[in-house]
Amino acid sequence: MQTDSSNRSAPPPSGSPSPPSGQSPTPPLSFEDAVSVCLRRYADFSGRARRSEFWWFWLFNTLASVMALLLDNLAFEAPAFGSSSSEFYTPGVFGFLVSLVLFLPFTAASVRRLHDTDRSGWWVAAFISGKVAFLLSVNAMAALPALILLAGMIVFFVWLATHGTIGANRFGADPCAAPPSSSGAL
């Protein structure tokens, strides 16, 4: 049976860029490794974060928030939502603590993730301030500004999900590139 050797040198499918020549990509981080990296670099806003690092930490953040909500409901019999005049979640003690502890590491991971796509980390500040403005003025919020905020959130999440820049960019080395081997001369 003959094999077709022309497929061996074919470029990868579009959407999955290959690393620069001489580098092989490192495998994605595991859940535990990603959480560990993000918590160790809790206030490090420099450098780059690969997609697996960010999205595993996002999952950890979401699971921790859900667990805090459940603990608040069990321990304090606190309602999941505020009074009838407020339609938004008001965190209890555990929710507040989880938010307080994870806000800085999650913000830093978001900034590093944007750096991987060669975007400024200041977009995170714009996103957070937009969410705060929306929450503070929700009763007076008209439909058009709410749609603009929603469109901005969609763009922001698309940026976070976009494959990072291949090779070094202005924010540092490619986190997906394998470190150079030291098999050279001594």
Sequence and secondary structure as in RCSB ss.txt:
>XXXX:A:sequence
MQTDSSNRSAPPPSGSPSPPSGQSPTPPLSFEDAVSVCLRRYADFSGRARRSEFWWFWLFNTLASVMALLLDNLA
FEAPAFGSSSSEFYTPGVFGFLVSLVLFLPFTAASVRRLHDTDRSGWWVAAFISGKVAFLLSVNAMAALPALILL
AGMIVFFVWLATHGTIGANRFGADPCAAPPSSSGAL
>XXXX:A:secstr
    GGGTT    TTS    TT  B     HHHHHHHHHHTTT  SS   HHHHHHHHHHHHHHHHHHHHHHHHH
H   SS  TT  S    HHHHHHHHHHHHHHHHHHHHHHHHTT  THHHHHHHHHHHHHHHTGGG  HHHHHHHH
HHHHHHHHHHHS   SS BTTBS TTB      S  
